[in-house]
């Protein structure tokens, strides 16, 4: 009989990121090890902080001093400069490009392979700061695969508060393997079976798969090993509380606090409910902008022309992602409010004029409808 570890490796998902993604699947230790992060009780009492006790090993059903952990405890990031912090941490090989895997049987006795992904921050389509919605610290996402006698027969991908299921024959696999491809939505990190624009019933997710995506290391969970007790911590990976927007949600709880951790059929039921629900009418997002890029005062200037939606709504923000394969750093994304349909923005992240850059740009309306991205290439100066 094939060991669970071998099965998890054989069917390990391949993540494909959107062209404008800024936060990548990394080790959850980023959140406990990030300078300034604190473990806090609901009354504001600091239990531990980075550099003063806080680590993954500190977390669990109870804390090292024997006091019980609470579902209202949070690990928060008081600095709030999420993009800068995530960019720095992702450059550290101790954290970058990792996933967790566990094998678990459902209430019917069927074996499932689950894969869990941690993202430093959730920023809806990377325009959350423009529309003031769809933002929260920490982000846990997952997919799962059911095994039959002759191999996988069903896959379920989590998408926000719901999920989508597909027969294994309909799942796109990495060529020459039995590894499913997961198309990761821009900023929200929802998992899709196909690339493209996906209407959720409230907003669009973009998952264009244009970003060259790295291989992720798989860490197989052994629930009986005390080293994994942090997965049972009942608190929240961030201190964000949902606002009134349907895009909003609280910072997430960890994997073992999700119902499907112990019974994968919970997620199957969610996928079935979504499939049975009547489809809502999707609005028209704005067309992609027309853009160009040039070197300007040692930095990069992007000149844009935006276009309205079918109902005449004009974009009020653009999102710019820059990347150079000559740099070790990951891509950087910036969102800019705009007041006119044409103009320019200056990228603030430091760049090197002797390197070539690929640049992706999208536009967004006040109610959060984003366009697909367009690419331009900037040669060295």
C-alpha positions, 0 to 999 in steps of 0.5 A, spaced: 500 500 500 502 506 498 504 511 504 500 517 505 507 521 504 508 518 497 501 520 495 501 527 497 508 528 493 505 524 487 499 529 487 502 535 489 498 541 486 502 546 482 500 553 483 500 558 477 499 565 479 496 571 476 500 576 473 499 582 478 500 577 484 504 580 490 503 575 496 505 568 495 504 561 498 509 561 504 511 558 510 506 560 516 512 562 520 512 568 516 506 571 521 510 569 527 517 571 525 515 578 522 518 583 526 513 587 530 508 582 530 504 580 537 500 575 540 494 579 543 488 577 547 482 581 546 483 585 552 489 588 549 494 584 553 500 582 549 502 574 550 508 574 546 511 578 541 516 577 535 523 576 538 520 575 545 517 568 545 512 568 539 514 562 534 510 557 531 512 552 537 509 557 542 502 556 539 497 550 540 491 548 544 495 552 550 501 556 551 507 554 554 505 557 561 499 552 561 494 557 560 489 555 554 489 559 548 482 562 546 479 563 539 479 570 540 486 571 541 490 574 535 497 574 532 497 582 529 501 586 525 501 593 528 506 596 522 501 595 517 506 595 511 504 589 508 507 589 501 514 591 504 514 586 509 511 580 505 516 582 499 522 582 504 520 575 508 519 572 501 526 573 499 528 568 505 529 561 503 526 559 510 519 562 508 518 562 501 514 557 496 511 552 501 505 548 502 502 543 507 499 537 506 495 531 510 492 525 508 485 524 512 479 520 511 472 522 511 466 520 515 465 515 509 472 512 510 474 515 503 482 517 503 483 525 501 489 529 500 489 536 503 494 541 501 494 548 505 497 554 503 498 560 507 499 567 504 501 573 508 495 578 506 489 578 502 488 584 498 482 583 493 485 584 486 490 588 489 486 594 489 483 594 496 486 600 499 483 604 493 476 601 494 477 600 502 474 593 502 477 586 501 483 587 505 485 582 511 491 580 515 493 573 513 490 568 509 489 560 509 487 557 502 486 549 500 485 544 495 483 537 496 483 530 492 479 524 493 482 517 492 479 511 489 482 504 488 485 506 482 487 513 484 484 520 484 477 521 482 475 528 485 478 534 486 475 540 490 478 547 490 476 552 496 474 559 493 472 564 499 467 562 503 465 556 498 468 551 493 468 548 486 468 540 485 470 537 479 471 530 476 478 528 476 478 527 468 476 534 468 482 537 472 488 540 468 494 536 470 501 538 470 504 535 463 507 528 464 504 528 472 498 526 476 499 533 479 493 538 478 494 545 476 491 550 481 490 557 478 490 562 484 486 569 484 489 575 484 490 578 491 484 574 494 488 567 493 482 563 491 483 557 487 480 555 480 480 550 476 481 554 469 485 561 468 481 567 466 476 571 469 471 568 474 465 571 477 463 570 484 456 572 485 459 579 488 465 580 484 470 578 479 476 574 481 482 574 476 487 568 475 490 569 468 496 565 470 501 569 466 506 570 472 512 565 472 510 561 478 515 557 482 515 550 485 513 549 492 516 545 497 511 540 501 511 539 508 507 533 510 503 534 517 503 528 522 498 530 527 500 525 532 507 529 532 507 535 537 511 539 533 505 540 529 501 542 535 500 550 532 495 547 527 490 546 532 491 553 535 484 556 535 486 564 534 486 568 528 492 569 523 491 577 523 487 582 527 482 584 521 475 584 523 470 584 517 466 591 515 460 592 511 462 590 504 461 583 501 468 583 500 470 583 507 472 578 512 475 577 518 482 574 519 482 567 518 483 561 523 488 556 522 487 549 518 485 545 524 479 550 526 476 549 519 471 543 519 474 540 512 480 539 516 477 533 520 471 531 515 473 533 507 465 532 506 464 539 509 467 542 503 464 537 498 457 539 501 459 547 500 461 546 493 454 542 491 450 548 494 454 553 490 453 548 483 446 548 485 445 555 486 442 560 481 447 564 477 447 571 478 448 576 473 455 579 472 456 586 471 461 588 465 468 590 468 472 596 465 476 594 459 484 593 460 487 600 460 492 602 454 499 603 457 506 605 456 512 605 460 519 609 460 525 611 465 524 617 468 529 620 474 532 613 475 525 610 476 519 607 472 513 612 469 507 608 467 503 613 462 495 610 462 489 611 458 483 608 461 476 606 459 469 606 462 465 600 463 459 598 459 454 602 463 459 608 463 463 607 470 470 610 469 476 607 473 478 611 479 485 607 480 490 603 476 494 597 479 502 596 476 506 590 477 513 590 476 518 584 475 525 583 473 528 576 472 535 580 474 533 581 481 532 576 487 526 580 489 519 578 487 514 582 483 512 588 486 505 591 486 502 598 487 495 601 487 494 608 485 488 612 485 487 616 479 482 622 477 483 623 470 482 617 464 489 619 462 495 621 465 501 617 469 504 614 475 511 614 478 513 607 481 516 608 488 519 601 489 527 602 487 529 599 480 535 598 477 536 602 470 541 596 467 535 591 468 529 589 464 522 589 467 516 586 465 510 591 467 503 589 468 497 594 469 490 593 470 484 599 472 479 598 477 472 602 478 470 605 485 465 599 486 471 594 485 470 592 478 477 590 476 480 589 468 484 584 466 492 586 466 496 588 460 503 587 459 509 592 457 516 590 457 521 596 459 528 595 456 534 597 460 536 604 460 
